[in-house]
């Protein structure tokens, strides 16, 4: 009997904590400005590619559709990181009922070794579509390049730094899953291709 009473007491205690938490959360939400905090970006597909528009969250309206809300990052939240350049423009993407067509001059298909150096971005089962850079200015920090290494084989890693020294332009690369950068400066004539698409 005492055990049964303890279970009931624990249940009421849990409900009381939940109710207090919900009440405090509601009070905080009422005092937050909504106009600027909930500006979100939405993407929708059309027959010619991607449309981009800014969406403002509506005030509480029962008929309004639900939309995502952007949360400001906390101290340990997401930070801006270097990402690949925009190699494929919207005008190069054609969405049709029989497939997606990417208009790209002389595309190349990369075959990957199972090294795990770029996990989780891609692995040996992924398909990379690549393009040829024509000048060092085509390559940006954040791009994933293929280059001929001094070891005699091709490496596909991300550019983490670009600079110039006595020998000219160079890039430093690193596998996203590797603890350290590659141990050499990559010169432009080592670079064979730049990844413009990953197909999973």
KOLZA-863545 format. One record per residue: residue number from 1; chain; x, y, z of N, C-alpha, C in turn. Coordinates in pm, whole numbers. Layout:
<recs>
[NUM,'A',[X,Y,Z],[X,Y,Z],[X,Y,Z]]
...
</recs>
This chain:
<recs>
[1,'A',[83,-120,0],[0,0,0],[87,125,0]]
[2,'A',[193,125,84],[281,241,90],[350,262,-43]]
[3,'A',[382,151,-111],[448,162,-242],[356,228,-343]]
[4,'A',[230,192,-341],[130,249,-430],[116,398,-405]]
[5,'A',[115,438,-277],[105,581,-244],[226,658,-294]]
[6,'A',[345,595,-288],[468,661,-336],[460,684,-487]]
[7,'A',[407,586,-561],[393,602,-706],[301,718,-739]]
[8,'A',[191,728,-666],[95,838,-688],[162,971,-656]]
[9,'A',[238,976,-548],[307,1099,-508],[408,1142,-616]]
[10,'A',[484,1046,-668],[581,1076,-775],[512,1127,-901]]
[11,'A',[395,1067,-932],[322,1110,-1050],[274,1254,-1034]]
[12,'A',[220,1289,-918],[175,1426,-895],[293,1523,-896]]
[13,'A',[407,1481,-843],[526,1566,-843],[573,1593,-986]]
[14,'A',[574,1491,-1070],[614,1507,-1210],[520,1601,-1283]]
[15,'A',[389,1586,-1260],[291,1674,-1324],[307,1818,-1278]]
[16,'A',[337,1837,-1150],[355,1972,-1096],[478,2039,-1160]]
[17,'A',[588,1964,-1173],[708,2020,-1236],[680,2056,-1381]]
[18,'A',[608,1969,-1454],[574,1995,-1592],[489,2122,-1603]]
[19,'A',[389,2135,-1515],[299,2251,-1520],[375,2380,-1493]]
[20,'A',[465,2377,-1394],[543,2498,-1363],[633,2534,-1481]]
[21,'A',[698,2435,-1541],[785,2460,-1656],[709,2518,-1774]]
[22,'A',[590,2463,-1800],[508,2513,-1910],[464,2656,-1884]]
[23,'A',[428,2687,-1762],[386,2823,-1728],[499,2923,-1744]]
[24,'A',[617,2888,-1698],[732,2979,-1711],[767,2997,-1858]]
[25,'A',[765,2888,-1936],[794,2897,-2080],[695,2988,-2150]]
[26,'A',[567,2979,-2113],[466,3065,-2173],[487,3211,-2140]]
[27,'A',[525,3240,-2016],[552,3379,-1977],[670,3435,-2054]]
[28,'A',[775,3356,-2071],[893,3402,-2146],[854,3429,-2291]]
[29,'A',[776,3339,-2351],[737,3356,-2491],[653,3481,-2510]]
[30,'A',[567,3514,-2413],[483,3633,-2426],[566,3761,-2426]]
[31,'A',[679,3760,-2359],[760,3880,-2349],[867,3892,-2458]]
[32,'A',[871,3798,-2552],[972,3802,-2658],[918,3874,-2779]]
[33,'A',[998,3965,-2841],[953,4028,-2966],[958,3926,-3078]]
[34,'A',[855,3926,-3163],[849,3825,-3267],[884,3878,-3405]]
[35,'A',[885,4006,-3425],[903,4060,-3560],[1036,4023,-3621]]
[36,'A',[1147,4035,-3545],[1277,4012,-3603],[1333,3874,-3573]]
[37,'A',[1288,3812,-3465],[1347,3685,-3425],[1313,3571,-3520]]
[38,'A',[1196,3576,-3581],[1150,3462,-3656],[1148,3488,-3806]]
[39,'A',[1249,3554,-3858],[1263,3569,-4002],[1334,3444,-4052]]
[40,'A',[1271,3372,-4142],[1328,3246,-4187],[1341,3245,-4338]]
[41,'A',[1424,3157,-4387],[1445,3142,-4530],[1373,3014,-4573]]
[42,'A',[1307,3019,-4689],[1244,2897,-4738],[1284,2875,-4883]]
[43,'A',[1290,2749,-4920],[1327,2711,-5055],[1217,2624,-5113]]
[44,'A',[1177,2650,-5236],[1077,2566,-5299],[1123,2536,-5441]]
[45,'A',[1094,2416,-5489],[1136,2379,-5623],[1032,2420,-5725]]
[46,'A',[1079,2457,-5843],[991,2486,-5955],[1046,2410,-6075]]
[47,'A',[985,2427,-6191],[1029,2354,-6309],[1164,2402,-6359]]
[48,'A',[1212,2518,-6311],[1339,2568,-6364],[1450,2568,-6261]]
[49,'A',[1425,2529,-6139],[1533,2527,-6040],[1481,2557,-5902]]
[50,'A',[1552,2640,-5829],[1515,2673,-5692],[1469,2817,-5684]]
[51,'A',[1360,2840,-5614],[1316,2976,-5585],[1353,3008,-5442]]
[52,'A',[1393,3130,-5416],[1434,3171,-5283],[1347,3287,-5240]]
[53,'A',[1292,3279,-5122],[1213,3391,-5072],[1225,3400,-4922]]
[54,'A',[1208,3521,-4870],[1214,3541,-4726],[1073,3532,-4671]]
[55,'A',[1056,3466,-4559],[924,3445,-4499],[926,3501,-4358]]
[56,'A',[827,3580,-4324],[811,3630,-4188],[707,3544,-4118]]
[57,'A',[738,3500,-3998],[643,3418,-3922],[523,3502,-3885]]
[58,'A',[405,3446,-3906],[283,3520,-3876],[257,3518,-3726]]
[59,'A',[182,3619,-3679],[137,3616,-3540],[43,3497,-3526]]
[60,'A',[12,3461,-3404],[-66,3340,-3381],[-198,3347,-3457]]
[61,'A',[-206,3269,-3563],[-324,3262,-3646],[-351,3114,-3669]]
[62,'A',[-465,3066,-3625],[-494,2924,-3632],[-496,2871,-3775]]
[63,'A',[-530,2958,-3874],[-538,2914,-4012],[-403,2919,-4084]]
[64,'A',[-304,2987,-4026],[-174,3001,-4093],[-99,2869,-4089]]
[65,'A',[-28,2834,-4199],[49,2710,-4197],[168,2721,-4103]]
[66,'A',[214,2608,-4053],[330,2607,-3965],[455,2635,-4046]]
[67,'A',[546,2715,-3992],[673,2745,-4059],[785,2724,-3959]]
[68,'A',[904,2698,-4012],[1021,2679,-3926],[1061,2812,-3865]]
[69,'A',[1119,2807,-3749],[1165,2927,-3682],[1315,2919,-3661]]
[70,'A',[1383,3026,-3697],[1528,3030,-3681],[1560,3062,-3536]]
[71,'A',[1647,2983,-3477],[1686,3008,-3339],[1826,3068,-3338]]
[72,'A',[1842,3174,-3261],[1975,3235,-3249],[2068,3137,-3180]]
[73,'A',[2190,3118,-3235],[2281,3021,-3173],[2326,3068,-3035]]
[74,'A',[2340,2974,-2945],[2391,3005,-2812],[2542,3005,-2812]]
[75,'A',[2601,3005,-2696],[2747,3008,-2686],[2811,2889,-2756]]
[76,'A',[2747,2774,-2749],[2801,2654,-2812],[2727,2618,-2940]]
[77,'A',[2650,2714,-2994],[2569,2687,-3112],[2648,2692,-3241]]
[78,'A',[2580,2681,-3355],[2647,2678,-3485],[2723,2808,-3513]]
[79,'A',[2834,2794,-3581],[2912,2911,-3623],[2931,2903,-3773]]
[80,'A',[2957,3018,-3834],[2981,3024,-3978],[3109,2950,-4012]]
[81,'A',[3102,2863,-4113],[3220,2789,-4159],[3233,2808,-4309]]
[82,'A',[3355,2793,-4360],[3376,2806,-4503],[3310,2691,-4576]]
[83,'A',[3233,2726,-4678],[3160,2628,-4758],[3204,2640,-4903]]
[84,'A',[3178,2537,-4984],[3217,2545,-5125],[3154,2664,-5196]]
[85,'A',[3224,2713,-5300],[3172,2823,-5380],[3052,2777,-5461]]
[86,'A',[2976,2872,-5512],[2856,2843,-5590],[2896,2818,-5735]]
[87,'A',[2931,2695,-5766],[2978,2660,-5899],[2864,2642,-5998]]
[88,'A',[2749,2597,-5952],[2635,2573,-6041],[2527,2675,-6009]]
[89,'A',[2498,2760,-6107],[2398,2866,-6090],[2258,2810,-6115]]
[90,'A',[2159,2883,-6069],[2020,2841,-6087],[1986,2821,-6234]]
[91,'A',[2042,2906,-6320],[2012,2897,-6464],[2067,2769,-6527]]
[92,'A',[2157,2699,-6458],[2214,2575,-6511],[2137,2451,-6466]]
[93,'A',[2036,2470,-6380],[1960,2357,-6326],[1824,2351,-6394]]
[94,'A',[1792,2238,-6452],[1664,2219,-6521],[1590,2102,-6456]]
[95,'A',[1476,2131,-6396],[1394,2029,-6332],[1283,1989,-6429]]
[96,'A',[1279,1861,-6467],[1178,1811,-6560],[1117,1685,-6504]]
[97,'A',[998,1647,-6553],[935,1524,-6502],[1021,1400,-6521]]
[98,'A',[1107,1400,-6625],[1188,1280,-6650],[1327,1289,-6591]]
[99,'A',[1355,1391,-6509],[1486,1398,-6445],[1532,1539,-6417]]
[100,'A',[1646,1547,-6351],[1710,1675,-6323],[1831,1686,-6415]]
[101,'A',[1844,1799,-6484],[1954,1819,-6576],[2039,1935,-6529]]
[102,'A',[2168,1911,-6516],[2264,2014,-6477],[2348,2046,-6600]]
[103,'A',[2339,2168,-6647],[2414,2210,-6765],[2552,2257,-6720]]
[104,'A',[2652,2173,-6745],[2788,2197,-6698],[2885,2156,-6808]]
[105,'A',[2977,2245,-6843],[3073,2214,-6948],[3174,2109,-6901]]
[106,'A',[3188,2002,-6979],[3288,1899,-6957],[3289,1845,-6813]]
[107,'A',[3176,1797,-6761],[3175,1743,-6624],[3257,1615,-6614]]
[108,'A',[3314,1591,-6496],[3394,1472,-6470],[3334,1396,-6352]]
[109,'A',[3350,1266,-6353],[3296,1181,-6247],[3413,1125,-6168]]
[110,'A',[3417,1152,-6039],[3527,1105,-5954],[3494,969,-5895]]
[111,'A',[3591,879,-5900],[3579,749,-5835],[3657,756,-5704]]
[112,'A',[3593,719,-5594],[3651,741,-5462],[3706,615,-5399]]
[113,'A',[3817,630,-5330],[3872,520,-5249],[3810,525,-5110]]
[114,'A',[3805,412,-5043],[3742,404,-4911],[3843,439,-4801]]
[115,'A',[3874,571,-4790],[3974,615,-4692],[3910,673,-4566]]
[116,'A',[3782,708,-4573],[3708,771,-4461],[3757,911,-4428]]
[117,'A',[3846,969,-4507],[3903,1100,-4472],[3802,1213,-4484]]
[118,'A',[3695,1194,-4564],[3596,1301,-4581],[3461,1265,-4520]]
[119,'A',[3456,1161,-4436],[3331,1131,-4365],[3294,1250,-4278]]
[120,'A',[3167,1285,-4261],[3050,1223,-4321],[3004,1292,-4449]]
[121,'A',[3085,1382,-4506],[3043,1454,-4626],[3022,1357,-4742]]
[122,'A',[3117,1269,-4764],[3100,1163,-4862],[3189,1046,-4827]]
[123,'A',[3156,930,-4886],[3230,807,-4863],[3246,736,-4997]]
[124,'A',[3298,617,-4996],[3329,547,-5121],[3206,521,-5208]]
[125,'A',[3088,514,-5149],[2967,491,-5227],[2907,616,-5288]]
[126,'A',[2961,733,-5256],[2908,859,-5309],[2958,882,-5451]]
[127,'A',[2892,973,-5520],[2930,1007,-5658],[2961,1156,-5663]]
[128,'A',[3083,1189,-5701],[3123,1329,-5713],[3121,1372,-5858]]
[129,'A',[3057,1483,-5886],[3064,1546,-6018],[3159,1664,-6003]]
[130,'A',[3256,1674,-6093],[3360,1774,-6079],[3377,1856,-6207]]
[131,'A',[3435,1974,-6191],[3463,2065,-6303],[3610,2101,-6300]]
[132,'A',[3658,2154,-6414],[3798,2194,-6424],[3813,2341,-6388]]
[133,'A',[3897,2376,-6290],[3925,2518,-6265],[4020,2569,-6372]]
[134,'A',[4002,2693,-6414],[4088,2749,-6519],[4195,2843,-6464]]
[135,'A',[4178,2888,-6341],[4275,2980,-6280],[4269,2964,-6129]]
[136,'A',[4377,3002,-6058],[4375,2992,-5911],[4257,3066,-5849]]
[137,'A',[4213,3175,-5911],[4102,3252,-5855],[3970,3174,-5856]]
[138,'A',[3963,3065,-5934],[3842,2982,-5935],[3826,2906,-5804]]
[139,'A',[3935,2882,-5734],[3932,2798,-5614],[3920,2885,-5490]]
[140,'A',[3829,2848,-5402],[3806,2924,-5279],[3821,2834,-5157]]
[141,'A',[3849,2896,-5044],[3850,2821,-4918],[3711,2762,-4897]]
[142,'A',[3706,2634,-4867],[3579,2563,-4853],[3551,2468,-4968]]
[143,'A',[3612,2494,-5086],[3595,2404,-5200],[3659,2269,-5171]]
[144,'A',[3604,2165,-5232],[3661,2031,-5224],[3729,2004,-5358]]
[145,'A',[3861,1990,-5356],[3937,1974,-5480],[3997,1834,-5490]]
[146,'A',[4027,1793,-5612],[4110,1675,-5637],[4246,1726,-5682]]
[147,'A',[4351,1666,-5628],[4485,1706,-5671],[4577,1585,-5675]]
[148,'A',[4680,1596,-5760],[4781,1491,-5770],[4884,1514,-5660]]
[149,'A',[4890,1420,-5566],[4979,1435,-5451],[5121,1389,-5485]]
[150,'A',[5221,1431,-5407],[5358,1384,-5426],[5373,1234,-5403]]
[151,'A',[5271,1171,-5343],[5276,1027,-5319],[5241,945,-5443]]
[152,'A',[5197,1014,-5548],[5170,945,-5673],[5025,907,-5695]]
[153,'A',[4935,951,-5609],[4793,923,-5631],[4712,1049,-5603]]
[154,'A',[4588,1048,-5652],[4500,1164,-5639],[4435,1166,-5501]]
[155,'A',[4420,1286,-5445],[4356,1306,-5315],[4241,1404,-5333]]
[156,'A',[4128,1378,-5266],[4011,1466,-5270],[3988,1518,-5129]]
[157,'A',[4028,1644,-5104],[4014,1706,-4972],[3966,1849,-4985]]
[158,'A',[3926,1907,-4870],[3873,2043,-4868],[3986,2146,-4852]]
[159,'A',[3973,2257,-4923],[4068,2368,-4911],[4040,2442,-4781]]
[160,'A',[4140,2451,-4694],[4122,2520,-4566],[4196,2654,-4561]]
[161,'A',[4287,2674,-4655],[4365,2799,-4655],[4419,2822,-4795]]
[162,'A',[4426,2948,-4836],[4485,2987,-4965],[4583,3100,-4938]]
[163,'A',[4699,3094,-5003],[4799,3198,-4982],[4894,3210,-5100]]
[164,'A',[4992,3296,-5086],[5097,3315,-5185],[5231,3318,-5113]]
[165,'A',[5333,3257,-5174],[5468,3263,-5121],[5564,3287,-5237]]
[166,'A',[5693,3261,-5220],[5792,3287,-5324],[5764,3207,-5452]]
[167,'A',[5698,3093,-5439],[5668,3011,-5555],[5531,3043,-5614]]
[168,'A',[5457,3134,-5554],[5326,3173,-5606],[5210,3119,-5524]]
[169,'A',[5098,3096,-5592],[4974,3054,-5527],[4988,2914,-5468]]
[170,'A',[4924,2895,-5354],[4917,2761,-5295],[4788,2747,-5214]]
[171,'A',[4752,2623,-5190],[4637,2592,-5104],[4679,2488,-5002]]
[172,'A',[4621,2498,-4885],[4635,2395,-4782],[4503,2320,-4779]]
[173,'A',[4510,2188,-4776],[4388,2106,-4775],[4388,2013,-4654]]
[174,'A',[4268,1965,-4625],[4252,1873,-4511],[4128,1789,-4535]]
[175,'A',[4136,1662,-4502],[4016,1579,-4501],[3931,1620,-4383]]
[176,'A',[3801,1635,-4403],[3712,1679,-4295],[3721,1588,-4174]]
[177,'A',[3753,1461,-4195],[3758,1364,-4086],[3901,1337,-4040]]
[178,'A',[3998,1410,-4094],[4138,1392,-4054],[4174,1489,-3942]]
[179,'A',[4261,1450,-3851],[4298,1539,-3741],[4392,1653,-3782]]
[180,'A',[4467,1636,-3891],[4566,1737,-3932],[4555,1764,-4082]]
[181,'A',[4603,1880,-4127],[4603,1910,-4271],[4699,1820,-4347]]
[182,'A',[4685,1818,-4479],[4779,1746,-4563],[4917,1813,-4549]]
[183,'A',[5027,1737,-4555],[5159,1790,-4517],[5235,1866,-4626]]
[184,'A',[5165,1931,-4718],[5235,2007,-4823],[5146,2120,-4873]]
[185,'A',[5208,2212,-4942],[5134,2320,-5008],[5098,2272,-5148]]
[186,'A',[4969,2282,-5182],[4923,2238,-5313],[4935,2356,-5409]]
[187,'A',[5009,2336,-5517],[5022,2437,-5622],[4909,2420,-5723]]
[188,'A',[4879,2527,-5797],[4765,2520,-5888],[4783,2412,-5993]]
[189,'A',[4906,2388,-6039],[4923,2286,-6142],[4907,2143,-6087]]
[190,'A',[4896,2127,-5955],[4863,1997,-5897],[4713,1971,-5903]]
[191,'A',[4634,2080,-5901],[4488,2068,-5892],[4433,2016,-6024]]
[192,'A',[4356,1908,-6016],[4299,1851,-6137],[4151,1889,-6154]]
[193,'A',[4073,1892,-6044],[3931,1924,-6056],[3878,1981,-5924]]
[194,'A',[3759,2041,-5933],[3687,2094,-5817],[3552,2026,-5811]]
[195,'A',[3513,1979,-5693],[3384,1912,-5675],[3272,2017,-5679]]
[196,'A',[3175,1994,-5767],[3061,2088,-5777],[2930,2024,-5735]]
[197,'A',[2930,1890,-5717],[2807,1822,-5679],[2841,1688,-5614]]
[198,'A',[2769,1653,-5510],[2782,1522,-5447],[2646,1453,-5458]]
[199,'A',[2645,1335,-5518],[2521,1259,-5535],[2529,1138,-5443]]
[200,'A',[2433,1127,-5351],[2434,1017,-5256],[2347,903,-5305]]
</recs>
